[in-house]
């Protein structure tokens, strides 16, 4: 355990692009902490919360050396170096580094890909931005569910063809429909809140099975097929881990009643995409709204691009203009906790990487 004196003489290096006012907010929150930030060493943002910045940006050799020197002088990093597993692997050897605040909710994937040693994993705490994106993801999930219930792909196709059908088809009501959410964490519970506001009945899965107010049934993954027998919508919010790899597979799709809607705002690796296409083609699924994919960017050859009952979103559902501010506020709170030697919010599990 580090002593209080050490934790009161901290240096933070901001490794990713960040607005000047948010850098100042971090400095102002605790003047005793040294905050290093050099905007000229970082790529410009192309859009709000573009943590990786413009990929065409290149540092001169002199600036590259300054960038890494700044990071190696820090006890704490705000963002992964170059927002990449390789950047994390490079900085992990710095014996001074104790904690990294990651920009993404799925930071565990980067930590795993960096292939750090057991000693580095034990020494460096990584915290994610989990929960920051809960509301935009939940709103996107509701959009996907409503698209399926209200047949918006068919309406768009008719509009494109200037077709006014002689026989009008009914839509389905959100109120009274049954929604199953895989992963009743912060994102899942925010999604459940919005679903209940529309009158939906919500059940879901959780690693630790326990009663949750407002959730009809909570089960583990083994109980998912049973929940889907009467469900109208399945919403995935789970991260990509070895335990969730292709968790939503042919067995799960076959357990659904025909016409079920799938929304994925978790990770693409959770869904077996071959089984997904089969379920779309045989009618088990009537519609899929997908923000994430097993391989990203989605390959040009993927049949999901052209499928008439699929919405492809380029992993953007979590983005909002407020993201940088919310992450900075989370970091400020965690910095106070770090100095007080209190548990940090949303630490990444160094074994399961979520």
Secondary structure, DSSP 8 states (H G I E B T S, - for coil): ---HHHHTS-EEEE-S---HHHHHHHHHH-TTSEEE--GGGS---SSTT-TT--TT----HHHHHHHHHHHHT-SEEES-GGGSHHHHHHHTT-TT--EEE-SSTTHHHHHHHTT--HHHHHH-EEE--TTTTHHHHHHHHHHHHHHHHTTHHHHHHHHHTT---SS------STT-EEEEE--SHHHHHHHHHHHHTT-EEEEE-SS----TT-S-EE-GGGHHHHHTT-SEEEE-----TTTTT-B-HHHHHHS-TTEEEEE-S-GGGB-HHHHHHHHHHTSEEEEEES--SSSS--TT-TTTT-TTEEE--S-TT--TTHHHHHHHHHHHHHHHHHTT---TTB--TTT--
